[in-house]
Amino acid sequence: MAIVAMLLRMAGGLCMFLFGMKLMSDGMQQSAGDRMKKALNFMTGNRFVGMLTGFVITAVIQSSSAASVIIVSFVNAGLLTLTQSIGVIFGVNIGTTLTTWIVAFLGFSIDISSWALPAIGIGFILRSVKWKYQSIGELMLGFGFLFLGLEFLTQGFDPVRNDFDITVIAKWADWGVLSVLIGFTVGLVGTAIINSSTASIAIIMTMAYNGMVGYEMAAGFILGANVGTTTNVALAAIGARTAAKRSALVHILFNVIGACWALPLLRPLLALVDLVTPGTVTGGVHDIAITTHIAMIHTIYNLTNAALFLPFVKQFAKLVSFIVPDKSEEEAVHYKFDSISGGITNTPEFSILRAEKEIRDMAGIVSSMYSRFTAALRSLREGGKKHSENTAALCTELEQKEAYIDEMREALSGFLIECTRVRLNAQSEIRISYLLRVIANIEEMSDECYSLSRLLEKSVRKNNVFADKEMDDLIPYVGQVEEFLGLLQKHLSQRPTAEQTAHVVEIEARIDKDRKKLQKLSRKRIEAGKDVRTELLFIDLVRRIEKLGDYCFEIAEPYKR
């Protein structure tokens, strides 16, 4: 029964530790707010900036597994290239060492349990009160639960230490190479099961602190934990595009190859750790030094691994491209949106970034629909009367794209609404509200593009083709809306400069002015005896094109404030 009670106590402590990590992650994300969005721009820099970005992302969300899954998802979405993602992945592995140091310094060096309960109490109050800094309360609450869970983990080993001869248990931890391999295997499997390298390293720190494992076995455990944390990335890449599979392979190879050089050189690595880390490892019970040495092993291993790989980023990209060959991916008939799954950590800020990328693609489809319409309109003038089959084929093509846009609206709106069920900061709530309006407007624009193709098909079928003079007036007007759509796609979800904002207002004013002018000219032609049906068709065409400009202006309007 004592063993069962110990295991249950340890399981409860581990769950509390993981729950604290999640709360800390959520609080830090919400504190960061819209600044998380800027991280993506840094990822597109050189390999050193990418590595720094990966470090910062992992430090914020407190999970290398979640950060790596996010990177793979961004590559899958086209937000990052394979080469850009490699430096970020290196930084992710370095960033995971930060939490290990926090645990080593605060979890064992000081009596953190006396601070854990007050932190939980204060954090709960701050989180419950509606005010600007609720996220700070969540951060404190997570901090308290994390270290309270660590305290329960440490106390969970007390029955073993008090009721059994600890030297007997510790003997199997000093079997040289065999103990290192055992530690490596347990670290790999345990991290894959727990789904958190930080939590598994906290466990090995606790066991080492209680004298239950030796120094070398703990080091082997650290190397195994780094390999075990890649399982989430491998799962995330299943069914993903080729680029995402390659990015996941980068993360796996980085840690596997790192373990291949670190295991044979473990003793020189430990000698380096002993040289740069204060304190001497005694291997006894309540050995504070061993916890900081374990954290240093984790840090030096990841820093050395990154330093070895960083000069060969391009060659590394070629290697994974060779291992995972390119496959032709057919254009999807139906839309499917794969949201980000970050393991123990939900990352709404990055999920919104992912949705914004899809919305830009959505705007790109509408832009292509309008371009196909304008090309068909110009061909009527350049080639005279066309066969109705050409415009009928255009209608069929735009109808399919319009249906695809409808599916995008349904999926993306549902996803963003789902994001609102997670507590967000005020800026993220505003962004989601804005993006929902953008999605609705883009879907309406796709309807207008399809309607324009129907009007064009009707004009050809009924031989109501516009005269050259009318086309001379219409084509510049059509081009203004085309310019507006291109500008919208380029700057969607970004805050444009004052010059760009003035340009948006200018285009909208010009479209409105020309719409009135064209409709007035058409009414004059009707009064002069021109074909009424052709002119009414012309007026309807002008009105629908102007409506597209209105939608573009409505999407851009929030950024003029």
Secondary structure per residue as TSV (DSSP state, phi and psi in degrees):
chain	resnum	aa	ss	phi	psi
A	1	M	-	360.0	-33.7
A	2	A	H	-63.1	-39.2
A	3	I	H	-66.4	-42.1
A	4	V	H	-62.5	-43.9
A	5	A	H	-62.3	-39.6
A	6	M	H	-63.7	-45.6
A	7	L	H	-64.0	-40.5
A	8	L	H	-66.0	-39.5
A	9	R	H	-65.1	-41.8
A	10	M	H	-66.0	-40.2
A	11	A	H	-63.4	-42.2
A	12	G	H	-63.9	-41.2
A	13	G	H	-63.4	-40.7
A	14	L	H	-64.5	-44.3
A	15	C	H	-62.4	-40.1
A	16	M	H	-65.5	-38.3
A	17	F	H	-61.4	-47.6
A	18	L	H	-65.0	-38.9
A	19	F	H	-65.0	-39.8
A	20	G	H	-63.1	-39.9
A	21	M	H	-60.2	-41.8
A	22	K	H	-65.7	-44.3
A	23	L	H	-63.7	-42.1
A	24	M	H	-61.1	-41.9
A	25	S	H	-62.0	-47.5
A	26	D	H	-61.5	-42.8
A	27	G	H	-64.4	-40.6
A	28	M	H	-69.3	-37.3
A	29	Q	H	-63.0	-45.6
A	30	Q	H	-70.5	-31.1
A	31	S	H	-67.5	-37.9
A	32	A	H	-67.9	-37.7
A	33	G	T	61.1	-137.2
A	34	D	T	-67.1	-15.2
A	35	R	H	-65.1	-23.1
A	36	M	H	-61.7	-31.5
A	37	K	H	-63.0	-33.6
A	38	K	H	-70.1	-20.0
A	39	A	H	-60.6	-34.9
A	40	L	H	-62.2	-35.9
A	41	N	H	-65.8	-34.8
A	42	F	H	-70.6	-29.3
A	43	M	H	-61.1	-27.2
A	44	T	T	-83.2	4.0
A	45	G	S	-81.1	-158.4
A	46	N	-	-75.3	178.2
A	47	R	H	-63.3	-32.5
A	48	F	H	-70.9	-42.2
A	49	V	H	-65.8	-38.6
A	50	G	H	-61.7	-41.2
A	51	M	H	-64.5	-41.5
A	52	L	H	-62.8	-40.2
A	53	T	H	-63.6	-43.2
A	54	G	H	-61.3	-38.1
A	55	F	H	-62.3	-46.8
A	56	V	H	-64.8	-42.7
A	57	I	H	-59.9	-46.5
A	58	T	H	-66.7	-36.4
A	59	A	H	-64.6	-33.5
A	60	V	H	-77.4	-47.5
A	61	I	H	-91.2	-4.3
A	62	Q	-	59.8	32.7
A	63	S	-	-160.0	115.5
A	64	S	H	-69.2	-33.3
A	65	S	H	-62.5	-47.6
A	66	A	H	-64.3	-42.6
A	67	A	H	-62.8	-41.3
A	68	S	H	-66.4	-39.7
A	69	V	H	-63.3	-38.6
A	70	I	H	-62.6	-44.6
A	71	I	H	-60.9	-45.2
A	72	V	H	-61.2	-40.2
A	73	S	H	-64.9	-38.6
A	74	F	H	-66.2	-39.5
A	75	V	H	-64.4	-41.4
A	76	N	H	-62.1	-33.9
A	77	A	H	-84.7	-8.8
A	78	G	T	86.9	8.7
A	79	L	S	-75.4	-26.0
A	80	L	S	-132.7	148.1
A	81	T	-	-86.9	167.6
A	82	L	H	-60.5	-45.7
A	83	T	H	-62.6	-41.4
A	84	Q	H	-63.4	-37.4
A	85	S	H	-70.3	-25.4
A	86	I	H	-63.1	-49.4
A	87	G	H	-60.8	-37.9
A	88	V	H	-64.4	-40.9
A	89	I	H	-63.9	-38.5
A	90	F	H	-59.2	-44.5
A	91	G	H	-65.5	-33.9
A	92	V	H	-60.8	-43.3
A	93	N	H	-66.1	-34.2
A	94	I	H	-72.6	-38.1
A	95	G	H	-62.9	-28.7
A	96	T	H	-68.9	-15.6
A	97	T	H	-73.6	-20.0
A	98	L	H	-62.5	-47.6
A	99	T	H	-64.8	-33.9
A	100	T	H	-60.7	-40.5
A	101	W	H	-68.2	-38.0
A	102	I	H	-60.6	-44.8
A	103	V	H	-63.4	-42.7
A	104	A	H	-65.4	-42.6
A	105	F	H	-76.1	-43.9
A	106	L	H	-95.6	-28.9
A	107	G	H	-77.4	-25.2
A	108	F	T	-125.7	-30.6
A	109	S	S	-75.9	-29.5
A	110	I	S	-128.2	164.4
A	111	D	-	-79.9	79.8
A	112	I	T	-72.8	-21.0
A	113	S	H	-62.6	-29.1
A	114	S	H	-70.8	-19.7
A	115	W	H	-97.8	-19.0
A	116	A	H	-64.3	-49.7
A	117	L	H	-64.8	-44.6
A	118	P	H	-59.4	-37.8
A	119	A	H	-63.6	-39.9
A	120	I	H	-64.3	-43.6
A	121	G	H	-65.1	-49.2
A	122	I	H	-64.9	-41.8
A	123	G	H	-62.5	-39.6
A	124	F	H	-63.4	-41.8
A	125	I	H	-64.7	-48.1
A	126	L	H	-64.0	-33.8
A	127	R	H	-74.9	-29.3
A	128	S	H	-81.7	-30.3
A	129	V	S	-77.9	135.0
A	130	K	-	-79.3	104.8
A	131	W	S	-154.8	179.3
A	132	K	T	-67.1	-30.8
A	133	Y	T	-110.9	43.5
A	134	Q	H	-59.7	-32.9
A	135	S	H	-62.9	-29.0
A	136	I	H	-65.6	-39.1
A	137	G	H	-61.8	-41.4
A	138	E	H	-66.1	-37.0
A	139	L	H	-63.1	-45.6
A	140	M	H	-66.0	-39.8
A	141	L	H	-61.2	-44.8
A	142	G	H	-64.0	-40.3
A	143	F	H	-58.8	-45.8
A	144	G	H	-64.0	-47.5
A	145	F	H	-64.6	-37.3
A	146	L	H	-60.3	-49.0
A	147	F	H	-81.7	-24.5
A	148	L	H	-67.9	-39.5
A	149	G	H	-63.4	-38.8
A	150	L	H	-65.0	-37.2
A	151	E	H	-63.7	-42.4
A	152	F	H	-65.5	-36.9
A	153	L	H	-61.3	-45.2
A	154	T	H	-63.2	-44.8
A	155	Q	H	-68.9	-23.6
A	156	G	H	-63.2	-24.0
A	157	F	T	-88.1	-4.2
A	158	D	H	-59.5	-44.1
A	159	P	H	-59.0	-37.0
A	160	V	H	-65.3	-44.6
A	161	R	H	-69.7	-34.4
A	162	N	H	-85.1	-34.7
A	163	D	H	-98.3	-12.9
A	164	F	S	-127.3	161.3
A	165	D	-	-77.6	108.0
A	166	I	H	-64.6	-25.9
A	167	T	H	-69.4	-32.3
A	168	V	H	-66.7	-42.6
A	169	I	H	-67.6	-35.8
A	170	A	H	-78.7	-15.2
A	171	K	H	-60.8	-40.6
A	172	W	G	-68.0	-11.9
A	173	A	G	-88.4	1.1
A	174	D	G	-122.7	41.7
A	175	W	-	-97.2	27.8
A	176	G	T	63.6	-126.7
A	177	V	H	-60.6	-38.4
A	178	L	H	-62.3	-40.9
A	179	S	H	-65.6	-35.3
A	180	V	H	-65.2	-43.5
A	181	L	H	-66.9	-37.9
A	182	I	H	-62.8	-46.1
A	183	G	H	-60.8	-41.8
A	184	F	H	-61.0	-45.8
A	185	T	H	-64.9	-45.9
A	186	V	H	-63.7	-40.8
A	187	G	H	-63.3	-41.7
A	188	L	H	-63.9	-53.3
A	189	V	H	-66.8	-43.7
A	190	G	H	-62.6	-42.2
A	191	T	H	-66.9	-38.4
A	192	A	H	-62.4	-36.0
A	193	I	H	-77.4	-47.8
A	194	I	H	-70.1	-27.6
A	195	N	T	74.2	25.3
A	196	S	-	-159.6	115.9
A	197	S	H	-68.4	-34.7
A	198	T	H	-62.3	-43.4
A	199	A	H	-66.3	-42.0
A	200	S	H	-67.4	-37.0
A	201	I	H	-68.0	-34.9
A	202	A	H	-62.2	-36.9
A	203	I	H	-65.8	-45.8
A	204	I	H	-66.8	-33.6
A	205	M	H	-62.0	-42.1
A	206	T	H	-64.5	-43.2
A	207	M	H	-65.7	-41.8
A	208	A	H	-65.7	-39.2
A	209	Y	H	-62.2	-32.3
A	210	N	T	-90.7	6.7
A	211	G	T	75.2	19.3
A	212	M	S	-91.4	-18.0
A	213	V	S	-132.9	151.7
A	214	G	-	-84.4	172.9
A	215	Y	H	-63.1	-46.8
A	216	E	H	-69.2	-38.3
A	217	M	H	-64.0	-40.5
A	218	A	H	-61.8	-39.1
A	219	A	H	-64.6	-42.0
A	220	G	H	-62.2	-37.4
A	221	F	H	-61.3	-41.4
A	222	I	H	-60.8	-44.7
A	223	L	H	-64.5	-40.5
A	224	G	H	-65.7	-37.5
A	225	A	H	-63.7	-37.0
A	226	N	H	-65.6	-35.6
A	227	V	H	-74.9	-39.8
A	228	G	H	-63.5	-26.9
A	229	T	T	-72.3	-9.5
A	230	T	T	-80.9	-9.4
A	231	T	H	-63.4	-37.7
A	232	N	H	-61.5	-40.9
A	233	V	H	-65.5	-41.2
A	234	A	H	-61.4	-42.1
A	235	L	H	-66.6	-38.0
A	236	A	H	-65.7	-26.9
A	237	A	H	-83.2	-11.0
A	238	I	T	-64.9	125.2
A	239	G	T	79.5	0.6
A	240	A	-	-84.0	176.0
A	241	R	-	-72.8	168.7
A	242	T	H	-58.0	-43.9
A	243	A	H	-60.7	-39.1
A	244	A	H	-68.6	-38.3
A	245	K	H	-63.6	-39.1
A	246	R	H	-65.2	-41.1
A	247	S	H	-63.5	-40.6
A	248	A	H	-64.3	-38.5
A	249	L	H	-65.2	-34.4
A	250	V	H	-57.3	-47.6
A	251	H	H	-63.7	-41.0
A	252	I	H	-67.4	-48.9
A	253	L	H	-63.9	-37.4
A	254	F	H	-55.3	-46.0
A	255	N	H	-81.3	-36.3
A	256	V	H	-67.8	-47.9
A	257	I	H	-63.2	-38.0
A	258	G	H	-59.9	-42.1
A	259	A	H	-66.2	-32.9
A	260	C	H	-65.9	-34.2
A	261	W	H	-88.0	-29.7
A	262	A	H	-76.6	-34.8
A	263	L	T	-63.4	-48.6
A	264	P	T	-65.9	-27.5
A	265	L	T	-103.4	26.5
A	266	L	H	-64.2	-42.5
A	267	R	H	-67.5	-43.0
A	268	P	H	-61.0	-35.1
A	269	L	H	-64.3	-43.0
A	270	L	H	-66.9	-34.7
A	271	A	H	-63.9	-39.6
A	272	L	H	-64.4	-42.0
A	273	V	H	-61.3	-45.1
A	274	D	H	-62.5	-32.0
A	275	L	H	-71.1	-39.2
A	276	V	H	-97.2	-9.1
A	277	T	S	-106.9	127.3
A	278	P	S	-63.8	151.9
A	279	G	S	91.7	157.6
A	280	T	-	-117.7	130.6
A	281	V	-	-75.1	121.7
A	282	T	-	-100.2	-23.9
A	283	G	-	80.5	5.1
A	284	G	S	-87.6	-175.9
A	285	V	T	-73.9	139.5
A	286	H	T	59.1	45.6
A	287	D	-	-87.5	99.6
A	288	I	H	-62.9	-36.7
A	289	A	H	-61.0	-34.8
A	290	I	H	-67.0	-28.8
A	291	T	H	-69.5	-42.0
A	292	T	H	-70.7	-32.5
A	293	H	H	-67.6	-38.6
A	294	I	H	-63.0	-43.4
A	295	A	H	-61.9	-38.0
A	296	M	H	-69.5	-37.0
A	297	I	H	-57.4	-48.8
A	298	H	H	-58.4	-41.7
A	299	T	H	-71.0	-50.7
A	300	I	H	-63.5	-39.0
A	301	Y	H	-59.1	-49.3
A	302	N	H	-70.3	-38.2
A	303	L	H	-64.7	-44.0
A	304	T	H	-65.1	-43.1
A	305	N	H	-60.0	-45.4
A	306	A	H	-63.8	-40.8
A	307	A	H	-63.9	-34.4
A	308	L	H	-71.4	-37.3
A	309	F	H	-85.6	-31.7
A	310	L	G	-56.7	-39.7
A	311	P	G	-68.4	-12.6
A	312	F	G	-117.6	35.9
A	313	V	H	-60.3	-47.5
A	314	K	H	-64.8	-41.3
A	315	Q	H	-66.2	-36.7
A	316	F	H	-63.4	-41.5
A	317	A	H	-63.2	-39.3
A	318	K	H	-66.2	-37.2
A	319	L	H	-62.9	-50.2
A	320	V	H	-68.8	-29.5
A	321	S	H	-67.6	-33.5
A	322	F	H	-71.5	-41.1
A	323	I	H	-68.6	-40.6
A	324	V	S	-110.4	91.5
A	325	P	-	-68.1	157.5
A	326	D	-	-69.7	138.9
A	327	K	-	-122.0	136.4
A	328	S	-	-68.3	126.0
A	329	E	-	-107.8	116.7
A	330	E	-	-69.7	149.9
A	331	E	-	-67.2	129.7
A	332	A	-	-71.2	138.5
A	333	V	S	-84.2	-37.1
A	334	H	S	-116.3	145.7
A	335	Y	-	-81.6	140.8
A	336	K	-	-137.2	125.7
A	337	F	-	-109.3	118.9
A	338	D	-	-98.9	108.5
A	339	S	-	-77.8	165.0
A	340	I	-	-79.5	136.3
A	341	S	-	-120.9	118.6
A	342	G	-	-110.6	32.6
A	343	G	T	67.1	-124.8
A	344	I	T	-76.5	-9.5
A	345	T	-	-120.8	120.8
A	346	N	-	-82.3	140.9
A	347	T	-	-128.7	76.6
A	348	P	H	-61.8	-34.4
A	349	E	H	-60.9	-45.2
A	350	F	H	-73.6	-29.8
A	351	S	H	-64.6	-37.0
A	352	I	H	-66.2	-39.1
A	353	L	H	-59.5	-42.4
A	354	R	H	-61.5	-42.4
A	355	A	H	-65.4	-38.1
A	356	E	H	-61.8	-38.0
A	357	K	H	-61.3	-42.7
A	358	E	H	-65.5	-35.6
A	359	I	H	-68.7	-36.6
A	360	R	H	-62.9	-39.5
A	361	D	H	-63.5	-38.3
A	362	M	H	-60.9	-44.3
A	363	A	H	-65.0	-34.3
A	364	G	H	-64.7	-37.1
A	365	I	H	-65.1	-43.4
A	366	V	H	-62.6	-40.6
A	367	S	H	-61.8	-40.0
A	368	S	H	-68.3	-34.7
A	369	M	H	-62.4	-44.7
A	370	Y	H	-68.1	-37.2
A	371	S	H	-63.2	-38.9
A	372	R	H	-64.2	-38.7
A	373	F	H	-65.1	-47.1
A	374	T	H	-64.6	-35.8
A	375	A	H	-63.9	-41.5
A	376	A	H	-66.4	-38.3
A	377	L	H	-64.0	-43.9
A	378	R	H	-67.0	-33.7
A	379	S	H	-65.7	-27.3
A	380	L	H	-63.7	-38.1
A	381	R	H	-76.8	-42.3
A	382	E	H	-72.7	-33.6
A	383	G	H	-111.5	6.6
A	384	G	-	77.5	-149.2
A	385	K	S	-73.7	131.0
A	386	K	-	-105.7	159.3
A	387	H	-	-68.1	144.5
A	388	S	H	-64.3	-19.4
A	389	E	H	-62.7	-33.9
A	390	N	H	-63.5	-47.7
A	391	T	H	-72.8	-29.2
A	392	A	H	-65.9	-39.8
A	393	A	H	-65.0	-37.0
A	394	L	H	-62.2	-43.0
A	395	C	H	-61.3	-42.6
A	396	T	H	-63.0	-42.8
A	397	E	H	-63.9	-46.6
A	398	L	H	-71.4	-29.0
A	399	E	H	-64.7	-40.6
A	400	Q	H	-65.3	-42.2
A	401	K	H	-66.9	-36.9
A	402	E	H	-64.2	-38.8
A	403	A	H	-66.2	-37.4
A	404	Y	H	-64.9	-41.1
A	405	I	H	-62.6	-39.0
A	406	D	H	-59.5	-41.8
A	407	E	H	-65.8	-37.9
A	408	M	H	-63.1	-43.9
A	409	R	H	-60.4	-45.0
A	410	E	H	-62.7	-45.8
A	411	A	H	-69.2	-46.9
A	412	L	H	-70.0	-39.2
A	413	S	H	-62.8	-43.4
A	414	G	H	-61.6	-39.7
A	415	F	H	-66.0	-44.4
A	416	L	H	-67.2	-37.1
A	417	I	H	-64.3	-37.7
A	418	E	H	-62.9	-36.4
A	419	C	H	-63.4	-31.1
A	420	T	T	-69.6	-16.1
A	421	R	T	-77.1	-16.7
A	422	V	S	-90.3	137.7
A	423	R	-	-66.6	119.0
A	424	L	-	-112.4	164.2
A	425	N	-	-78.0	170.0
A	426	A	H	-61.8	-39.5
A	427	Q	H	-64.1	-39.9
A	428	S	H	-67.7	-36.9
A	429	E	H	-63.3	-40.9
A	430	I	H	-64.5	-41.8
A	431	R	H	-61.5	-44.5
A	432	I	H	-64.7	-42.3
A	433	S	H	-60.0	-42.7
A	434	Y	H	-65.1	-44.0
A	435	L	H	-65.1	-34.8
A	436	L	H	-63.1	-39.0
A	437	R	H	-68.1	-38.6
A	438	V	H	-62.0	-45.1
A	439	I	H	-59.9	-44.4
A	440	A	H	-62.6	-42.0
A	441	N	H	-66.9	-40.7
A	442	I	H	-64.5	-38.8
A	443	E	H	-64.5	-39.1
A	444	E	H	-64.5	-36.0
A	445	M	H	-65.2	-37.7
A	446	S	H	-64.7	-37.0
A	447	D	H	-61.5	-42.1
A	448	E	H	-65.1	-40.3
A	449	C	H	-62.8	-41.8
A	450	Y	H	-65.5	-40.0
A	451	S	H	-63.4	-37.3
A	452	L	H	-62.4	-40.2
A	453	S	H	-66.2	-35.1
A	454	R	H	-66.2	-41.1
A	455	L	H	-63.0	-40.0
A	456	L	H	-65.8	-42.5
A	457	E	H	-63.2	-38.9
A	458	K	H	-65.6	-40.4
A	459	S	H	-64.5	-38.3
A	460	V	H	-72.1	-43.5
A	461	R	H	-63.0	-37.2
A	462	K	T	-97.0	7.6
A	463	N	T	61.6	34.0
A	464	N	-	-98.6	59.5
A	465	V	-	-84.8	138.9
A	466	F	-	-72.7	149.2
A	467	A	-	-75.1	166.9
A	468	D	H	-59.8	-39.9
A	469	K	H	-62.8	-41.0
A	470	E	H	-66.5	-39.5
A	471	M	H	-66.4	-36.3
A	472	D	H	-59.6	-37.4
A	473	D	H	-77.0	-33.8
A	474	L	H	-80.0	-41.0
A	475	I	H	-62.1	-43.1
A	476	P	H	-61.2	-35.5
A	477	Y	H	-65.5	-43.5
A	478	V	H	-61.2	-39.9
A	479	G	H	-65.2	-31.4
A	480	Q	H	-64.5	-42.4
A	481	V	H	-68.5	-35.9
A	482	E	H	-61.9	-41.0
A	483	E	H	-63.4	-40.6
A	484	F	H	-62.9	-42.9
A	485	L	H	-63.9	-41.0
A	486	G	H	-63.4	-40.7
A	487	L	H	-65.5	-39.6
A	488	L	H	-62.5	-47.7
A	489	Q	H	-62.5	-38.7
A	490	K	H	-68.5	-39.4
A	491	H	H	-111.1	13.9
A	492	L	T	-60.6	133.1
A	493	S	T	68.0	12.5
A	494	Q	S	-115.8	153.9
A	495	R	-	-89.6	110.1
A	496	P	-	-74.1	166.4
A	497	T	-	-72.7	169.9
A	498	A	H	-61.4	-35.5
A	499	E	H	-65.8	-41.9
A	500	Q	H	-66.9	-38.5
A	501	T	H	-62.4	-43.8
A	502	A	H	-62.1	-35.6
A	503	H	H	-66.0	-39.9
A	504	V	H	-61.0	-46.8
A	505	V	H	-62.7	-39.0
A	506	E	H	-64.5	-43.9
A	507	I	H	-62.9	-44.2
A	508	E	H	-61.6	-43.5
A	509	A	H	-64.1	-39.7
A	510	R	H	-66.1	-41.2
A	511	I	H	-63.7	-45.3
A	512	D	H	-61.3	-43.0
A	513	K	H	-63.7	-45.4
A	514	D	H	-69.5	-33.0
A	515	R	H	-61.2	-45.4
A	516	K	H	-63.1	-40.2
A	517	K	H	-64.0	-45.4
A	518	L	H	-67.3	-40.7
A	519	Q	H	-66.2	-36.2
A	520	K	H	-65.7	-42.6
A	521	L	H	-63.5	-39.7
A	522	S	H	-65.0	-40.8
A	523	R	H	-64.5	-36.3
A	524	K	H	-65.2	-37.6
A	525	R	H	-66.3	-36.8
A	526	I	H	-62.6	-43.9
A	527	E	H	-63.9	-28.2
A	528	A	T	-83.4	-1.5
A	529	G	T	101.5	9.5
A	530	K	-	-68.9	164.1
A	531	D	-	-60.7	122.4
A	532	V	H	-65.6	-42.8
A	533	R	H	-63.0	-40.1
A	534	T	H	-64.8	-41.8
A	535	E	H	-71.1	-35.9
A	536	L	H	-65.9	-37.0
A	537	L	H	-63.5	-40.0
A	538	F	H	-62.1	-45.2
A	539	I	H	-63.6	-41.7
A	540	D	H	-64.4	-38.9
A	541	L	H	-63.8	-45.4
A	542	V	H	-62.4	-41.0
A	543	R	H	-64.9	-43.6
A	544	R	H	-68.6	-36.8
A	545	I	H	-65.3	-41.2
A	546	E	H	-64.6	-32.4
A	547	K	H	-63.6	-36.3
A	548	L	H	-61.2	-41.6
A	549	G	H	-61.9	-37.7
A	550	D	H	-62.9	-42.0
A	551	Y	H	-63.3	-42.6
A	552	C	H	-59.9	-43.0
A	553	F	H	-68.1	-36.4
A	554	E	H	-66.8	-36.8
A	555	I	H	-67.7	-39.1
A	556	A	H	-78.9	-18.1
A	557	E	G	-58.5	-42.2
A	558	P	G	-59.2	-23.7
A	559	Y	G	-89.0	0.3
A	560	K	G	-88.1	-12.4
A	561	R	-	-79.9	360.0
